[in-house]
Amino acid sequence: MPSTQNVPSPFYTFPKNNRRLLVSRTFRIRRSNARQEGSERTLELEDRVFFRFSEPPSISTRTRLTILRRSQFRILQCNINGLCTSATRVKLDQLLDLANRHQAHIIAIQETKLKPTYNLKLREYCILRKDRLNKGGGGLMFLIRNSNFECVELPPFSDTELEVQANKVKWNNKCLNIYNAYQHPGNRGVSSDTLIPMFTDSSFILDDFNAKHPLWGSSVANNRGNELSNLLDDHAFCILNDGTPTYCSHTYDSRDALDVAFASPDIFPSCSWTVLDSVGSDHSPVLIEFSHTHKTPNKKNALFWSFKKANWGLYKSSLDNSLSGAGFSVILTANGGFSRIQY
């Protein structure tokens, strides 16, 4: 039966799928094919190449190519105006259909109007709820899929009318802070002390504060809108809205821009904002897209041999040591090629 002796390779290669593999040469010494040459017997060699996982040594040569890829992180924002009945659940189904069509990673929902006792389950989504406990209405919810996220605990608010929830998402080595906020209509202004911690780098603030201001498309400005506008100026935050109305009052047959999205200046240039078709609520859903360029290794690295970096002397020494126990010695040609193995 033929015997097999493994010896190290003087040079290495790497396959196209970018995995680090070490090439080892296996020589099968066929004693049945041995023949006499004077007083020596020379054995024929059959050269086979095998691959096994290993870290490449220092003499390896590899072409490291890096590709810049541009991908998009998508968020749906919608004031759904109630999910507490089977009839209103149809709005959520339509919103989920929009999320599938636009491949949204996160859905930020205001005014869910859910009670803590209501059990909501959705396939493929992680559900983060913040229900209003002291009275009806209000309520916030994040629906998250295909994303690594971390819930962010916010300190208690002195303003009991303001509802905020937050999470941190890590996407393509980029951390994004996403805030979901709602404040019902009224004469009370926004709580500056509560909102200031949200104005951080790499942050989205998705809200329905019922704040009106021409900066985001309202025809008039109210006190809450003026206060919010001043906060944006103080912290250099940018408005994603393009002036398109997001709210339609069926009672007064009027339209306004109440669903507002803000972004920190470091991510604002890479964002887009689009109003989508209604899902049955008096607020239209909004799609926010964040484009991010990230580096990825090229998976199509070419195979090649580095003959110039092959250490033939080390290879011969290692081969001698490997075969010395079997009584063989290796004879190489002048250019480092194989001549024969002497028995």
Secondary structure as GFF3:
##gff-version 3
##sequence-region A 1 343
A	DSSP	beta_strand	3	7	.	.	.	ID=ss1
A	DSSP	beta_strand	21	29	.	.	.	ID=ss2
A	DSSP	three_ten_helix	31	33	.	.	.	ID=ss3
A	DSSP	beta_strand	35	37	.	.	.	ID=ss4
A	DSSP	beta_strand	40	43	.	.	.	ID=ss5
A	DSSP	beta_strand	45	53	.	.	.	ID=ss6
A	DSSP	beta_strand	66	79	.	.	.	ID=ss7
A	DSSP	alpha_helix	89	102	.	.	.	ID=ss8
A	DSSP	beta_strand	106	110	.	.	.	ID=ss9
A	DSSP	beta_strand	126	130	.	.	.	ID=ss10
A	DSSP	beta_strand	140	144	.	.	.	ID=ss11
A	DSSP	beta_strand	148	152	.	.	.	ID=ss12
A	DSSP	beta_strand	162	171	.	.	.	ID=ss13
A	DSSP	beta_strand	174	183	.	.	.	ID=ss14
A	DSSP	alpha_helix	192	195	.	.	.	ID=ss15
A	DSSP	three_ten_helix	196	198	.	.	.	ID=ss16
A	DSSP	beta_strand	203	208	.	.	.	ID=ss17
A	DSSP	three_ten_helix	214	216	.	.	.	ID=ss18
A	DSSP	alpha_helix	223	234	.	.	.	ID=ss19
A	DSSP	beta_strand	238	239	.	.	.	ID=ss20
A	DSSP	beta_strand	247	249	.	.	.	ID=ss21
A	DSSP	beta_strand	254	256	.	.	.	ID=ss22
A	DSSP	beta_strand	260	263	.	.	.	ID=ss23
A	DSSP	three_ten_helix	268	270	.	.	.	ID=ss24
A	DSSP	beta_strand	271	275	.	.	.	ID=ss25
A	DSSP	beta_strand	286	297	.	.	.	ID=ss26
A	DSSP	alpha_helix	312	324	.	.	.	ID=ss27
A	DSSP	beta_strand	329	332	.	.	.	ID=ss28
A	DSSP	beta_strand	338	342	.	.	.	ID=ss29
###
